[in-house]
Amino acid sequence: EYDRALAGYDRKRILNRICRENNTETLIAFKHDACVGYGMIKRNIFDAARVGPLYANDSHVAEVMLRKLLEAMPDAKGLAMSTISNNLKSNEFVKRMGIPIHDNLVRMYTKEKMMINTSKIFAQFDVDFSPL
């Protein structure tokens, strides 16, 4: 339900599938029995940790979740994570953690600009697969 409310449609099947992929860790944050965020980390083809998605109700929850996810892969040979440029809190805590930013991706639209509340998106699901 948390993801559906954020994305605006049901992604249950794809989420169930990617949660079960090899070398994937999933973390769900609860407060008073309600989901307040979730995130995943997995190894990419370069043996680096790839974080995404990372969604949370606020930046404090997201930062704690990111730290916990990174602890799950201490021997990773780098980090890949796509943040959204207008989520300033996400980019602030990434910088505060000492994670360098290497590339910026430009959003492009073919027909219309998507109106998405990015305040809960701290790392994108997959920039090649999903708008969130």
Buried (B, 14 or more C-beta within 10 A) or exposed (E): EBBEEBBEEEBEEBBEEBEEEEEBBBBEBEEEEEBBBBBBBBBBEEEBBBBBBBBBBEBEBBBBBBEBBBEBBEEBEEBBBBBBEEBEBBBEBBEEEEBEEEEEEEEEEEEEEEEBEBBBBBBBBEEEEEEB
